[in-house]
Amino acid sequence: TISLEIIWREIIQFYCYQDTQAFLSEFPPKVMSSIFSKYTGQGQAFEIIDGDNLQLAQSFMRYGVENRYKKIFVLSILGPQSTGKSTLLNYLFGCQFATSAGRCTKGIYGTFFDIQIGDFDGLLILDTEGLFSP
């Protein structure tokens, strides 16, 4: 199935590995990260580490985060495979991580929420692949 997470994965990968000036002039980093920031700022899940090839689009993510938040509180959940980590995060925080019977998270997904607690203005919730997963 196709999802927004997969579409964003492809856009980010294309952006990170595109060498031509034509692409960068058509879709400058500021525009792309602004669109991505609006998408993720609504609690939408996005892929941080690609579970298929373990790649991280570090420059793209950094640009998008640094322009939106000053200080981020990071919350993660770890546990064995198929124990309901995504479901728990969805229930507790209203995240939109994909869940269904027989589905396992592959890689690391995240979602942002705007908060104002102490010095923190952003909350990043990480949903991880299960421990001991093949």
C-alpha positions as CSV (number, residue, x, y, z in Angstrom):
1,T,0.0,0.0,0.0
2,I,1.0,3.6,-0.5
3,S,1.0,6.1,2.3
4,L,2.1,9.6,2.9
5,E,5.0,8.3,4.8
6,I,6.3,6.4,1.7
7,I,5.7,9.5,-0.5
8,W,7.7,11.6,1.9
9,R,10.5,9.0,2.0
10,E,10.8,9.2,-1.8
11,I,10.7,13.0,-1.9
12,I,13.3,13.3,0.8
13,Q,15.6,10.7,-0.8
14,F,15.2,12.4,-4.2
15,Y,16.0,15.8,-2.5
16,C,19.1,14.5,-0.7
17,Y,20.6,12.7,-3.6
18,Q,19.7,15.1,-6.4
19,D,22.8,16.9,-7.9
20,T,21.2,19.0,-10.5
21,Q,20.7,22.7,-9.9
22,A,17.4,22.5,-11.8
23,F,15.8,20.5,-9.0
24,L,17.2,22.7,-6.3
25,S,16.0,25.9,-8.0
26,E,12.5,24.4,-8.5
27,F,12.3,23.0,-4.9
28,P,14.6,25.0,-2.7
29,P,15.4,23.6,0.8
30,K,13.4,26.3,2.5
31,V,10.3,25.5,0.6
32,M,10.6,21.7,1.0
33,S,11.4,21.9,4.8
34,S,8.5,24.3,5.2
35,I,6.0,21.9,3.6
36,F,7.5,19.0,5.6
37,S,7.3,21.0,8.8
38,K,3.6,21.8,8.2
39,Y,2.9,18.1,7.5
40,T,4.8,16.8,10.6
41,G,3.6,19.6,12.9
42,Q,0.1,18.2,12.6
43,G,1.0,15.0,14.4
44,Q,1.6,13.1,11.2
45,A,4.0,10.2,11.4
46,F,7.2,10.4,9.3
47,E,10.1,8.1,8.7
48,I,13.3,9.1,10.4
49,I,15.4,6.0,9.6
50,D,14.4,4.0,6.6
51,G,13.8,0.4,7.7
52,D,14.7,-1.1,4.4
53,N,18.2,0.3,4.0
54,L,18.8,2.1,7.3
55,Q,19.4,5.5,5.8
56,L,18.8,8.8,7.6
57,A,18.2,12.0,5.6
58,Q,20.2,14.0,8.2
59,S,20.6,17.3,6.3
60,F,17.0,17.5,5.3
61,M,15.7,16.6,8.8
62,R,18.1,19.0,10.5
63,Y,17.1,21.9,8.3
64,G,13.4,21.3,8.9
65,V,13.8,20.9,12.7
66,E,16.2,23.8,13.4
67,N,13.9,26.2,11.6
68,R,10.9,25.2,13.6
69,Y,12.0,24.4,17.1
70,K,14.6,25.8,19.6
71,K,14.6,22.9,22.1
72,I,13.0,19.5,21.6
73,F,12.0,16.9,24.2
74,V,12.4,13.4,22.8
75,L,10.3,10.5,24.0
76,S,10.8,7.0,22.7
77,I,9.5,3.6,23.3
78,L,11.4,0.3,23.1
79,G,10.3,-3.3,23.4
80,P,10.1,-6.6,21.7
81,Q,8.5,-7.0,18.3
82,S,4.7,-7.1,18.1
83,T,4.0,-5.9,21.6
84,G,1.9,-2.8,20.8
85,K,4.4,0.0,21.0
86,S,2.8,2.0,18.1
87,T,-0.7,1.4,19.5
88,L,0.3,2.6,22.9
89,L,1.8,5.8,21.5
90,N,-1.3,6.4,19.4
91,Y,-3.5,6.0,22.5
92,L,-1.4,8.0,24.9
93,F,-0.4,10.9,22.6
94,G,-2.8,10.9,19.7
95,C,0.0,10.0,17.3
96,Q,-0.9,8.6,13.9
97,F,1.5,5.7,13.6
98,A,0.3,2.9,11.3
99,T,-1.1,-0.1,13.1
100,S,-2.9,-3.3,12.0
101,A,-2.8,-7.0,12.8
102,G,0.4,-8.5,11.7
103,R,2.1,-5.2,10.8
104,C,5.4,-4.4,12.3
105,T,7.2,-1.1,12.4
106,K,10.3,-1.2,10.2
107,G,13.0,1.5,11.0
108,I,12.2,4.5,13.2
109,Y,9.2,6.8,12.8
110,G,8.6,10.0,14.5
111,T,5.9,12.7,15.0
112,F,6.2,16.2,16.3
113,F,3.9,18.1,18.6
114,D,4.2,21.8,19.5
115,I,4.4,22.2,23.3
116,Q,5.3,24.9,25.8
117,I,6.8,23.2,28.8
118,G,9.8,24.9,30.4
119,D,12.4,25.6,27.8
120,F,10.9,23.0,25.4
121,D,8.9,24.1,22.4
122,G,8.7,20.8,20.6
123,L,8.0,17.2,21.4
124,L,9.4,14.4,19.2
125,I,7.9,11.0,19.8
126,L,9.8,8.1,18.3
127,D,8.3,4.8,17.4
128,T,11.0,2.2,17.0
129,E,11.3,-1.2,15.3
130,G,10.9,-4.0,17.8
131,L,13.9,-5.4,19.6
132,F,15.2,-8.7,18.2
133,S,13.3,-8.2,15.0
134,P,14.7,-10.0,11.9
